[in-house]
Every structure is written in structure tokens, then in C-alpha cells.
């Protein structure tokens, strides 16, 4: 049997290894992004993306990633909460079982399948319905990203809310609460931190996806004031530049984009861990 001291040493070694690898990854990306940060004619955090003129601004790509992430989160979050709440109703457990199975199935569908279906179904629908642009736009990418992040958010919420509902169901029934009142007034108000964690996970997944923005957003490096205009995300920018350039300053710009994406991902992960730690301390305090 492994002693506690040995187990702690192994865990500390693993944590230290992961930390060193993360620092090396940050250093690698920063080193190759240096030519863009310090030797380009315009700052990398600018709106000008004109590689032939020595301008490698990726601010419009950052905005594109943020817009798609925020739009997808705004659309997906209420749906995720609604699905989770519906699955907690005792009288709909058979339907809830099938919904959970469908959500798990959605989580396993390759991203390119969503993108391919959207190219032939959603894009022509948007183009013919609104008569604005080509259909490859911010809205098309955001709608499909909703399908991508929805399973992550639902499974996160269900993992927390279902045990909580099971714990308080008998007590709430003895007090005369209906299923709807139990979910609305007892379960969901006590799951705010789980909701915040699910939202952060969904946003992180949205800004980290490559294929859907690459296939559907139009990939124009510009700021937009309409959901029917084309945008380019950081992930799509990396994919496009990697496929067309090699060794140029434009090629080095993808390292700046990767550095920013990694920083966003680490920030979101740290926020999630902080929330989980606070939630664990709160539960432990209630138990004591």
C-alpha cells in the first residue's frame, strides 16, 4: 500500500512538471511572437492586418473571437439552464433520460460535421432569408458554436444540480413544494456558482474552437457592427496563416495569437478552479 508521504510527493512532482511545461509553452510562444511585437511597423494589438505592408494587427481577430464566444454563450446559457431544470422534474424522468443520452451524443459529434451541415443548410438559409451578405458571417458561426458548447454546459450543470435535487426533494415535498417550485426556488438559486463555472467552460470552449469559425464566419479581418458581416477569430487566423505562410512575419503572428489564446484559457481555468475551491469550502462550512 502506497504511503501518504509517497503519494503527496508524486502529486507535487506532477504539479511541478505541469507548471514547468506551461511556462515552457508560454516562453516558446512568446519567443516566436517577438518579431511581431517589436519589429513590425504597427503594434500587434492594432486593427491593421496588411502583411504586404508590414502591418500585423490581430485586434480584429481578438474581437471576432470574443463576439462569437459571447453570442454563443448568450444563446446557449438559458437553453442549458432550461434543459437542466426540465431534467430535474420527477414526473419527466423517462424523457430526461433520453435528453441526457442525446446531450452525450452531441458531445461526441465531430465539429466538422456541424460545420459541413451548416454550410449546406444554415448559410443558404441566412443568405436567402435576410438578403444581407453571403451567409458566411458572425451569426452563422455563433449559432453552430451554440450546439458545440451546449452539451458541455448541460453536463456541468446536471452533474451539480441532480444530486442537490435528490437531497432536498423529500424535504421540499414534505413542505408542500411542487417540482417546479423546488427547481426554481431551491435548486437553481443554490447552483449559481455551478452556473458561473458552466458559463466559463462554455465561453472557453467557444473561443477555442477552430473549424466552425473557419468554415462559417467568412474570415474577414475586420471589426463589425452587424451579425451578418464576416469576421475572423484567433483560431481561424492560426489555421489560415499556418496553411499559407512559413517563416515570414505573418507566420510569426500566429504565435502572438496562440499566446493570447493560451493566456485566455489559463485565465478561465484559474477562475473555474477558484470558484470550485470556494464552493468546496462553503459546502464544508455548511457540513460543519
Backbone as numpy.savetxt, mean C-alpha at the origin, in Angstrom:
# Nx Ny Nz CAx CAy CAz Cx Cy Cz
16.73 -29.10 24.61 15.89 -27.90 24.61 16.77 -26.65 24.61
16.45 -25.72 23.72 17.26 -24.50 23.59 17.08 -23.61 24.80
18.17 -23.14 25.37 18.08 -22.27 26.54 17.60 -20.89 26.13
16.96 -20.15 27.07 16.49 -18.80 26.75 17.60 -17.87 26.32
18.79 -18.03 26.95 19.92 -17.15 26.62 20.34 -17.36 25.16
20.42 -18.62 24.74 20.80 -18.93 23.36 19.77 -18.38 22.38
18.50 -18.53 22.72 17.44 -18.02 21.86 17.51 -16.51 21.71
17.77 -15.82 22.82 17.88 -14.36 22.77 19.08 -13.94 21.92
20.19 -14.67 22.04 21.36 -14.33 21.24 21.08 -14.52 19.75
20.39 -15.59 19.40 20.05 -15.84 18.00 19.15 -14.72 17.46
18.14 -14.33 18.25 17.24 -13.27 17.83 17.97 -11.94 17.67
18.86 -11.64 18.63 19.65 -10.40 18.53 20.54 -10.42 17.30
21.13 -11.58 17.01 21.98 -11.69 15.82 21.17 -11.49 14.54
19.95 -12.04 14.51 19.10 -11.86 13.34 18.70 -10.41 13.16
18.34 -9.76 14.26 17.96 -8.35 14.20 19.14 -7.50 13.73
20.31 -7.78 14.28 21.50 -7.02 13.88 21.82 -7.24 12.40
21.65 -8.47 11.93 21.91 -8.78 10.51 20.96 -8.02 9.61
19.67 -8.04 9.97 18.68 -7.32 9.17 18.97 -5.82 9.15
19.36 -5.29 10.32 19.68 -3.85 10.40 20.87 -3.51 9.51
21.90 -4.33 9.55 23.09 -4.08 8.72 22.73 -4.16 7.24
21.92 -5.14 6.86 21.51 -5.27 5.46 20.71 -4.06 5.00
19.81 -3.56 5.86 19.04 -2.38 5.51 19.95 -1.17 5.33
20.93 -1.01 6.21 21.85 0.11 6.08 22.68 -0.01 4.80
23.09 -1.23 4.47 23.83 -1.44 3.23 22.97 -1.12 2.01
21.69 -1.49 2.08 20.79 -1.20 0.97 20.59 0.30 0.81
20.39 1.00 1.93 20.29 2.47 1.87 21.57 3.07 1.28
22.72 2.60 1.74 23.99 3.12 1.25 24.18 2.85 -0.23
23.81 1.65 -0.68 23.93 1.30 -2.10 23.09 2.23 -2.96
21.84 2.43 -2.58 20.96 3.29 -3.37 21.44 4.74 -3.35
21.87 5.21 -2.18 22.32 6.60 -2.08 23.58 6.83 -2.91
24.50 5.89 -2.92 25.74 6.04 -3.66 25.48 6.19 -5.16
24.60 5.35 -5.69 24.32 5.42 -7.12 23.38 6.58 -7.47
22.71 7.14 -6.47 21.86 8.31 -6.72 22.65 9.62 -6.62
23.89 9.56 -6.13 24.68 10.78 -5.95 24.82 11.62 -7.22
25.08 11.01 -8.40 25.21 11.85 -9.61 23.97 12.69 -9.89
22.80 12.16 -9.57 21.57 12.91 -9.83 21.37 13.98 -8.76
21.72 13.66 -7.52 21.53 14.62 -6.44 22.47 15.82 -6.55
23.69 15.59 -7.01 24.70 16.64 -6.92 25.28 17.10 -8.27
25.05 16.35 -9.34 25.70 16.71 -10.61 24.71 17.00 -11.72
23.42 16.96 -11.44 22.44 17.33 -12.47 22.26 18.85 -12.50
21.77 19.34 -13.65 21.58 20.78 -13.79 20.42 21.28 -12.93
19.45 20.41 -12.66 18.33 20.78 -11.79 18.25 19.77 -10.65
17.73 20.16 -9.49 17.62 19.22 -8.37 16.73 18.03 -8.72
17.03 16.92 -8.08 16.23 15.72 -8.35 14.81 15.90 -7.85
14.63 16.73 -6.82 13.29 17.00 -6.31 12.72 18.24 -7.02
12.57 18.13 -8.31 11.97 19.19 -9.12 10.97 18.56 -10.07
10.23 19.40 -10.78 9.18 18.91 -11.68 9.69 18.65 -13.09
10.93 19.01 -13.37 11.44 18.93 -14.74 12.07 17.57 -15.02
11.42 16.78 -15.86 12.00 15.51 -16.30 12.28 15.62 -17.79
13.49 16.04 -18.13 13.94 16.17 -19.51 15.38 15.67 -19.58
15.55 14.36 -19.66 16.90 13.77 -19.60 17.84 14.31 -20.68
17.29 14.63 -21.87 18.14 15.12 -22.95 18.73 16.48 -22.64
18.14 17.19 -21.67 18.65 18.50 -21.26 19.32 18.46 -19.88
19.54 17.26 -19.36 20.20 17.13 -18.07 19.31 17.43 -16.89
18.01 17.34 -17.06 17.06 17.62 -15.99 16.38 16.31 -15.58
16.55 15.93 -14.31 16.10 14.61 -13.85 15.20 14.73 -12.62
14.29 15.67 -12.66 13.38 15.86 -11.53 12.34 14.75 -11.45
12.17 14.18 -10.26 11.21 13.07 -10.08 10.07 13.47 -9.13
9.92 14.78 -8.90 8.86 15.22 -8.00 7.48 14.86 -8.53
7.30 14.93 -9.85 5.99 14.56 -10.42 5.71 13.07 -10.23
6.77 12.22 -10.23 6.57 10.79 -9.98 6.19 10.54 -8.53
6.80 11.32 -7.62 6.43 11.20 -6.21 4.96 11.57 -6.02
4.56 12.66 -6.69 3.16 13.07 -6.60 2.24 12.01 -7.20
2.65 11.41 -8.31 1.84 10.36 -8.93 1.65 9.16 -8.02
2.73 8.74 -7.37 2.63 7.62 -6.43 1.70 7.97 -5.27
1.86 9.19 -4.74 1.01 9.60 -3.62 -0.45 9.69 -4.00
-0.74 10.23 -5.20 -2.12 10.37 -5.64 -2.79 9.01 -5.82
-2.10 8.09 -6.47 -2.69 6.76 -6.67 -2.88 6.06 -5.33
-1.88 6.18 -4.44 -2.02 5.55 -3.13 -3.17 6.12 -2.32
-3.30 7.45 -2.30 -4.36 8.08 -1.52 -5.74 7.82 -2.12
-5.85 7.86 -3.45 -7.14 7.57 -4.08 -7.57 6.14 -3.83
-6.64 5.21 -3.99 -6.97 3.81 -3.77 -7.35 3.56 -2.32
-6.63 4.19 -1.40 -6.93 4.03 0.02 -8.29 4.62 0.35
-8.61 5.79 -0.21 -9.90 6.42 0.05 -11.05 5.56 -0.44
-10.87 4.89 -1.58 -11.92 4.03 -2.11 -11.99 2.69 -1.39
-10.83 2.14 -1.02 -10.80 0.78 -0.48 -11.13 0.72 1.01
-10.76 1.76 1.76 -10.89 1.67 3.21 -12.34 1.48 3.68
-13.30 2.30 3.22 -14.68 2.06 3.67 -15.23 0.71 3.23
-14.81 0.26 2.04 -15.26 -1.06 1.58 -14.70 -2.16 2.48
-13.41 -2.03 2.86 -12.79 -3.02 3.73 -13.47 -3.07 5.10
-13.76 -1.90 5.66 -14.46 -1.84 6.95 -15.85 -2.44 6.83
-16.55 -2.12 5.73 -17.89 -2.67 5.53 -17.89 -4.17 5.39
-16.95 -4.72 4.62 -16.87 -6.18 4.46 -16.55 -6.85 5.79
-15.61 -6.26 6.53 -15.24 -6.83 7.83 -16.42 -6.81 8.78
-17.14 -5.69 8.85 -18.30 -5.60 9.73 -19.39 -6.58 9.34
-19.65 -6.73 8.03 -20.68 -7.68 7.58 -20.31 -9.11 7.98
-19.04 -9.45 7.85 -18.61 -10.82 8.17 -18.70 -11.12 9.67
-18.87 -10.09 10.50 -18.97 -10.31 11.94 -20.40 -10.60 12.39
-21.39 -10.38 11.51 -22.77 -10.66 11.87 -22.98 -12.17 12.01
-23.50 -12.56 13.16 -23.68 -13.99 13.43 -24.61 -14.67 12.46
-25.64 -13.98 11.98 -26.63 -14.62 11.11 -26.15 -14.79 9.68
-24.99 -14.22 9.36 -24.48 -14.32 7.99 -23.16 -15.10 7.94
-22.95 -16.01 8.85 -21.66 -16.70 8.94 -21.36 -17.54 7.71
-22.39 -18.17 7.11 -22.15 -18.96 5.90 -21.70 -18.09 4.74
-22.36 -16.93 4.59 -21.94 -16.00 3.54 -20.56 -15.44 3.86
-20.32 -15.14 5.15 -19.02 -14.60 5.55 -17.89 -15.57 5.24
-18.16 -16.87 5.38 -17.14 -17.87 5.07 -16.74 -17.79 3.61
-17.72 -17.65 2.73 -17.42 -17.56 1.30 -16.73 -16.24 0.96
-17.12 -15.18 1.65 -16.46 -13.89 1.41 -14.99 -13.97 1.80
-14.69 -14.58 2.94 -13.29 -14.71 3.36 -12.50 -15.55 2.36
-13.12 -16.59 1.84 -12.44 -17.42 0.84 -12.18 -16.62 -0.44
-13.13 -15.80 -0.84 -12.95 -14.98 -2.03 -11.85 -13.94 -1.82
-11.79 -13.36 -0.62 -10.75 -12.38 -0.32 -9.37 -13.04 -0.38
-9.25 -14.24 0.17 -7.96 -14.95 0.09 -7.62 -15.28 -1.35
-8.64 -15.61 -2.16 -8.38 -15.88 -3.58 -7.91 -14.62 -4.29
-8.53 -13.49 -3.99 -8.11 -12.22 -4.60 -6.67 -11.89 -4.24
-6.27 -12.21 -3.01 -4.90 -11.92 -2.59 -3.87 -12.71 -3.38
-4.28 -13.84 -3.95 -3.34 -14.68 -4.69 -3.34 -14.45 -6.18
-4.20 -13.56 -6.69 -4.26 -13.31 -8.13 -3.07 -12.43 -8.54
-2.32 -12.83 -9.57 -1.18 -12.00 -10.01 -1.63 -10.61 -10.44
-0.79 -9.62 -10.16 -1.12 -8.24 -10.50 -1.33 -8.05 -11.99
-0.56 -8.76 -12.80 -0.66 -8.58 -14.25 -2.02 -9.02 -14.77
-2.69 -9.93 -14.08 -4.03 -10.35 -14.50 -5.01 -9.20 -14.34
-4.93 -8.50 -13.20 -5.76 -7.31 -13.00 -5.47 -6.27 -14.09
-4.20 -6.04 -14.37 -3.84 -5.05 -15.36 -4.32 -5.40 -16.75
-4.18 -6.67 -17.13 -4.60 -7.10 -18.46 -6.11 -6.97 -18.62
-6.85 -7.36 -17.59 -8.31 -7.22 -17.64 -8.72 -5.75 -17.74
-8.01 -4.88 -17.02 -8.35 -3.46 -17.03 -8.06 -2.82 -18.39
-6.99 -3.26 -19.06 -6.65 -2.69 -20.36 -7.77 -2.92 -21.37
-8.39 -4.08 -21.31 -9.43 -4.41 -22.29 -10.85 -4.11 -21.81
-11.04 -3.87 -20.51 -12.39 -3.62 -20.00 -12.54 -2.22 -19.41
-11.70 -1.88 -18.43 -11.86 -0.61 -17.72 -11.42 0.59 -18.56
-10.28 0.49 -19.20 -9.76 1.62 -19.99 -10.72 2.03 -21.10
-11.23 1.10 -21.95 -12.22 1.52 -22.95 -13.49 2.08 -22.33
-13.91 1.54 -21.18 -15.11 2.05 -20.52 -14.92 3.50 -20.09
-13.78 3.82 -19.49 -13.52 5.19 -19.08 -13.41 6.12 -20.29
-12.77 5.64 -21.35 -12.59 6.48 -22.54 -13.92 6.79 -23.21
-14.78 5.80 -23.33 -16.06 6.00 -24.02 -17.09 6.69 -23.14
-17.00 6.50 -21.82 -18.00 7.08 -20.92 -17.75 8.56 -20.68
-16.52 8.91 -20.39 -16.23 10.29 -20.00 -15.67 11.14 -21.14
-15.26 10.49 -22.25 -14.77 11.22 -23.42 -13.67 12.20 -23.05
-12.76 11.76 -22.20 -11.67 12.61 -21.75 -10.39 11.80 -21.70
-9.51 12.04 -22.64 -8.24 11.33 -22.65 -8.34 9.95 -23.27
-7.28 9.20 -23.11 -7.17 7.88 -23.73 -7.73 6.77 -22.86
-8.05 7.06 -21.61 -8.49 6.03 -20.68 -7.36 5.51 -19.81
-6.11 5.70 -20.25 -4.96 5.34 -19.43 -4.66 6.53 -18.53
-5.10 6.45 -17.31 -5.11 7.65 -16.48 -5.00 7.29 -15.00
-4.97 8.32 -14.20 -4.89 8.17 -12.75 -6.05 7.35 -12.20
-7.27 7.61 -12.68 -8.44 6.91 -12.17 -8.38 5.42 -12.48
-7.98 5.06 -13.69 -7.90 3.64 -14.06 -6.93 2.88 -13.16
-5.75 3.49 -12.93 -4.77 2.82 -12.07 -5.27 2.72 -10.63
-5.88 3.79 -10.11 -6.34 3.80 -8.72 -7.44 2.77 -8.50
-8.37 2.64 -9.45 -9.48 1.69 -9.30 -8.94 0.26 -9.22
-7.97 -0.08 -10.05 -7.44 -1.43 -10.03 -6.55 -1.68 -8.82
-5.87 -0.63 -8.34 -5.07 -0.79 -7.12 -5.97 -1.06 -5.93
-7.22 -0.57 -5.98 -8.18 -0.89 -4.92 -8.34 -2.40 -4.79
-8.48 -3.09 -5.92 -8.62 -4.55 -5.88 -7.36 -5.22 -5.33
-6.23 -4.55 -5.49 -4.97 -5.10 -5.01 -4.82 -4.98 -3.50
-5.22 -3.83 -2.94 -4.99 -3.60 -1.51 -6.17 -4.02 -0.66
-7.35 -4.22 -1.26 -8.53 -4.57 -0.48 -8.35 -5.87 0.30
-7.83 -6.96 -0.29 -7.64 -8.20 0.50 -6.70 -8.01 1.68
-5.64 -7.22 1.51 -4.69 -6.99 2.60 -5.39 -6.32 3.77
-6.19 -5.31 3.47 -6.87 -4.55 4.51 -7.95 -5.39 5.20
-8.73 -6.13 4.41 -9.80 -6.95 4.99 -9.23 -8.03 5.89
-8.18 -8.70 5.44 -7.60 -9.77 6.26 -6.99 -9.21 7.54
-6.38 -8.03 7.46 -5.83 -7.40 8.65 -6.93 -7.06 9.65
-8.00 -6.46 9.18 -9.11 -6.08 10.06 -9.82 -7.31 10.61
-10.02 -8.31 9.77 -10.71 -9.52 10.21 -9.91 -10.26 11.27
-8.60 -10.28 11.13 -7.75 -10.96 12.10 -7.89 -10.35 13.49
-8.09 -9.04 13.55 -8.23 -8.37 14.84 -9.68 -8.36 15.33
-10.62 -8.08 14.44 -12.01 -7.85 14.86 -12.76 -9.15 15.17
-12.46 -10.23 14.48 -13.22 -11.46 14.72 -13.02 -12.00 16.13
-11.77 -12.13 16.63 -11.62 -12.58 18.03 -12.27 -11.61 19.03
-12.17 -10.30 18.74 -12.78 -9.32 19.62 -14.30 -9.49 19.66
-14.91 -9.71 18.49 -16.36 -9.93 18.44 -16.76 -11.19 19.17
-15.97 -12.24 19.04 -16.28 -13.50 19.74 -16.20 -13.33 21.25
-15.29 -12.48 21.72 -15.14 -12.27 23.16 -16.32 -11.53 23.77
-16.86 -10.59 23.03 -17.90 -9.74 23.62 -19.31 -10.08 23.15
-19.45 -11.11 22.27 -20.77 -11.40 21.71 -21.77 -11.81 22.79
-21.37 -12.72 23.70 -22.30 -13.18 24.74 -22.66 -12.04 25.69
-21.65 -11.23 26.04 -21.91 -10.11 26.94 -22.86 -9.10 26.31
-22.62 -8.78 25.05 -23.48 -7.80 24.37 -24.89 -8.35 24.18
-25.01 -9.66 23.91 -26.34 -10.25 23.76 -27.10 -10.22 25.08
-26.39 -10.47 26.17 -27.06 -10.45 27.48 -27.54 -9.05 27.85
-26.90 -8.03 27.25 -27.30 -6.65 27.51 -28.36 -6.16 26.52
-28.75 -7.03 25.61 -29.79 -6.68 24.66 -29.31 -6.05 23.37
-28.01 -6.09 23.10 -27.49 -5.52 21.87 -27.79 -6.45 20.70
-28.14 -5.90 19.57 -28.26 -6.68 18.35 -26.89 -6.85 17.71
-26.81 -7.68 16.67 -25.54 -7.86 15.97 -25.03 -6.54 15.41
-25.94 -5.77 14.82 -25.56 -4.49 14.23 -25.03 -3.54 15.28
-25.70 -3.46 16.42 -25.24 -2.58 17.49 -23.91 -3.05 18.07
-23.73 -4.36 18.18 -22.47 -4.89 18.69 -21.31 -4.50 17.80
-21.51 -4.64 16.49 -20.44 -4.32 15.54 -20.17 -2.82 15.50
-21.25 -2.01 15.43 -21.09 -0.56 15.26 -20.63 0.16 16.52
-21.10 -0.31 17.67 -20.85 0.44 18.91 -19.81 -0.20 19.84
-19.47 -1.46 19.60 -18.52 -2.13 20.48 -17.26 -2.60 19.75
-17.44 -3.27 18.62 -16.28 -3.86 17.95 -15.48 -2.79 17.19
-16.12 -2.11 16.26 -15.38 -1.15 15.42 -14.78 0.01 16.20
-15.47 0.60 17.19 -14.82 1.67 17.96 -13.58 1.22 18.71
-13.49 -0.07 19.03 -12.31 -0.59 19.73 -11.27 -1.15 18.77
-11.46 -0.92 17.48 -10.51 -1.43 16.48 -9.88 -0.29 15.68
-9.83 0.90 16.27 -9.30 2.04 15.53 -7.82 1.89 15.19
-7.05 1.32 16.11 -5.63 1.11 15.82 -5.44 0.05 14.74
-6.28 -0.98 14.76 -6.23 -1.98 13.69 -6.60 -1.35 12.35
-7.57 -0.44 12.36 -7.94 0.27 11.14 -6.78 1.11 10.63
-6.11 1.81 11.55 -4.97 2.63 11.14 -3.85 1.76 10.56
-3.62 0.61 11.18 -2.59 -0.31 10.67 -2.97 -0.83 9.30
-4.25 -1.21 9.13 -4.71 -1.69 7.83 -4.58 -0.61 6.77
-4.89 0.64 7.14 -4.77 1.74 6.19 -3.31 1.96 5.77
-2.40 1.90 6.73 -0.98 2.06 6.41 -0.48 0.92 5.53
-0.90 -0.31 5.84 -0.51 -1.45 5.01 -1.04 -1.29 3.59
-2.30 -0.87 3.48 -2.88 -0.68 2.16 -2.17 0.41 1.37
-1.86 1.52 2.03 -1.16 2.61 1.35 0.23 2.18 0.92
0.93 1.46 1.80 2.26 0.98 1.45 2.22 0.03 0.26
1.22 -0.84 0.25 1.06 -1.77 -0.88 0.72 -1.02 -2.16
-0.06 0.04 -2.04 -0.48 0.79 -3.22 0.69 1.52 -3.87
1.50 2.21 -3.06 2.61 2.97 -3.65 3.75 2.06 -4.07
3.75 0.81 -3.59 4.83 -0.10 -3.94 4.56 -0.96 -5.16
3.34 -0.91 -5.69 3.04 -1.74 -6.86 3.62 -1.11 -8.12
4.06 -1.96 -9.04 4.69 -1.49 -10.27 3.81 -1.70 -11.49
3.28 -2.92 -11.68 2.64 -3.28 -12.94 1.37 -2.48 -13.21
0.50 -2.30 -12.22 -0.76 -1.62 -12.48 -0.55 -0.16 -12.90
0.26 0.64 -12.17 0.54 1.99 -12.68 1.25 1.98 -14.03
2.14 1.03 -14.23 2.88 0.96 -15.49 1.95 0.67 -16.67
0.96 -0.20 -16.45 0.06 -0.60 -17.52 -1.11 0.36 -17.72
-1.51 1.08 -16.66 -2.79 1.79 -16.72 -2.71 3.30 -16.53
-1.64 3.83 -15.92 -1.62 5.25 -15.56 -1.19 6.17 -16.69
-0.68 5.64 -17.79 -0.27 6.48 -18.91 1.18 6.90 -18.92
1.80 6.95 -17.73 3.25 7.16 -17.59 3.74 8.51 -18.11
2.92 9.55 -17.99 3.37 10.90 -18.34 3.93 11.56 -17.09
5.20 12.01 -17.11 5.81 12.65 -15.92 5.30 14.07 -15.75
4.16 14.21 -15.14 3.54 15.53 -15.01 2.66 15.56 -13.76
2.42 16.77 -13.27 1.40 16.98 -12.26 0.05 17.07 -12.96
-1.01 16.68 -12.27 -2.31 16.67 -12.89 -3.36 17.23 -11.94
-4.38 17.83 -12.52 -5.51 18.31 -11.72 -6.80 17.58 -12.10
-6.66 16.48 -12.85 -7.81 15.69 -13.26 -7.50 14.21 -13.12
-8.49 13.44 -12.71 -8.30 12.00 -12.56 -8.23 11.30 -13.91
-8.52 12.03 -14.99 -8.49 11.43 -16.32 -7.19 11.74 -17.06
-6.25 12.40 -16.39 -4.94 12.67 -16.98 -3.97 11.55 -16.64
-2.94 11.44 -17.46 -1.90 10.43 -17.24 -0.92 10.90 -16.17
-0.41 9.96 -15.42 0.62 10.24 -14.42 1.67 9.12 -14.48
2.78 9.37 -13.84 3.82 8.34 -13.71 4.20 8.20 -12.25
4.29 6.98 -11.77 4.67 6.72 -10.39 6.16 6.41 -10.30
6.67 6.40 -9.08 8.08 6.07 -8.88 8.39 4.65 -9.34
7.51 3.71 -9.03 7.76 2.32 -9.40 7.73 2.15 -10.92
6.75 2.79 -11.58 6.69 2.72 -13.04 7.91 3.38 -13.66
8.36 4.48 -13.06 9.55 5.18 -13.56 10.77 4.25 -13.51
10.91 3.53 -12.41 12.03 2.59 -12.30 11.96 1.54 -13.40
10.76 0.99 -13.61 10.60 -0.03 -14.65 10.90 0.49 -16.04
10.44 1.71 -16.35 10.66 2.28 -17.67 12.12 2.62 -17.92
12.76 3.28 -16.94 14.16 3.67 -17.12 15.07 2.45 -17.17
14.77 1.47 -16.34 15.60 0.26 -16.31 15.57 -0.46 -17.64
14.44 -0.37 -18.35 14.29 -1.07 -19.62 14.90 -0.30 -20.80
15.16 1.00 -20.64 15.59 1.81 -21.79 16.96 2.45 -21.64
17.47 2.54 -20.42 18.74 3.23 -20.21 19.71 2.31 -19.47
21.01 2.66 -19.59 22.02 1.89 -18.87 23.27 2.76 -18.68
23.53 3.11 -17.41 24.75 3.85 -17.11 24.66 5.35 -17.26
23.53 5.88 -17.72 23.39 7.32 -17.90 22.90 7.96 -16.61
22.82 9.30 -16.62 22.28 10.00 -15.46 20.80 9.68 -15.28
20.10 9.48 -16.42 18.70 9.07 -16.32 18.60 7.71 -15.65
19.54 6.83 -15.94 19.56 5.52 -15.30 19.80 5.67 -13.80
20.66 6.58 -13.42 20.94 6.79 -12.00 19.75 7.38 -11.25
18.84 8.02 -11.98 17.67 8.59 -11.32 16.78 7.52 -10.71
16.84 6.32 -11.26 16.01 5.26 -10.68 16.50 4.86 -9.29
17.79 5.08 -9.01 18.29 4.81 -7.66 17.74 5.84 -6.67
17.60 7.10 -7.14 16.97 8.11 -6.29 15.52 7.74 -6.02
14.82 7.26 -7.05 13.44 6.83 -6.87 13.37 5.64 -5.91
14.29 4.68 -6.08 14.31 3.53 -5.18 14.62 3.92 -3.75
15.50 4.89 -3.58 15.83 5.38 -2.23 14.61 5.98 -1.56
13.85 6.77 -2.30 12.64 7.38 -1.74 11.59 6.33 -1.42
11.43 5.35 -2.30 10.46 4.28 -2.04 10.84 3.48 -0.81
12.12 3.18 -0.67 12.57 2.44 0.50 12.35 3.24 1.77
12.62 4.54 1.71 12.39 5.39 2.88 10.91 5.42 3.26
10.03 5.51 2.25 8.59 5.47 2.54 8.19 4.15 3.17
8.69 3.06 2.62 8.33 1.74 3.12 8.79 1.55 4.55
10.01 1.96 4.84 10.54 1.83 6.20 9.75 2.70 7.17
9.39 3.91 6.74 8.60 4.80 7.60 7.25 4.19 7.94
6.57 3.65 6.92 5.27 3.01 7.15 5.41 1.81 8.07
6.45 1.01 7.86 6.66 -0.17 8.70 6.91 0.23 10.15
7.71 1.27 10.37 7.97 1.72 11.73 6.70 2.25 12.40
5.86 2.94 11.63 4.59 3.42 12.18 3.68 2.26 12.57
3.65 1.23 11.73 2.82 0.06 12.03 3.33 -0.64 13.28
4.64 -0.80 13.38 5.21 -1.46 14.57 4.92 -0.65 15.82
5.00 0.66 15.72 4.72 1.51 16.87 3.27 1.36 17.31
2.36 1.30 16.35 0.95 1.11 16.69 0.70 -0.25 17.33
1.33 -1.28 16.76 1.16 -2.63 17.32 1.71 -2.69 18.74
2.85 -2.03 18.97 3.44 -2.03 20.30 2.53 -1.30 21.29
1.98 -0.16 20.86 1.06 0.59 21.73 -0.20 -0.22 22.01
-0.69 -0.93 21.00 -1.88 -1.75 21.18 -1.61 -2.90 22.14
-0.42 -3.51 22.01 -0.06 -4.60 22.91 0.05 -4.12 24.35
0.65 -2.95 24.55 0.76 -2.41 25.91 -0.61 -2.08 26.48
-1.50 -1.58 25.63 -2.85 -1.25 26.11 -3.60 -2.51 26.53
-3.47 -3.56 25.71 -4.13 -4.84 26.05 -3.56 -5.43 27.33
-2.24 -5.31 27.49 -1.63 -5.84 28.69 -2.05 -5.05 29.93
-2.18 -3.73 29.75 -2.65 -2.90 30.86 -4.08 -3.24 31.25
-4.94 -3.51 30.25 -6.32 -3.88 30.55 -6.38 -5.22 31.27
-5.49 -6.15 30.87 -5.49 -7.46 31.49 -5.05 -7.39 32.94
-4.10 -6.48 33.22 -3.62 -6.34 34.60 -4.65 -5.65 35.47
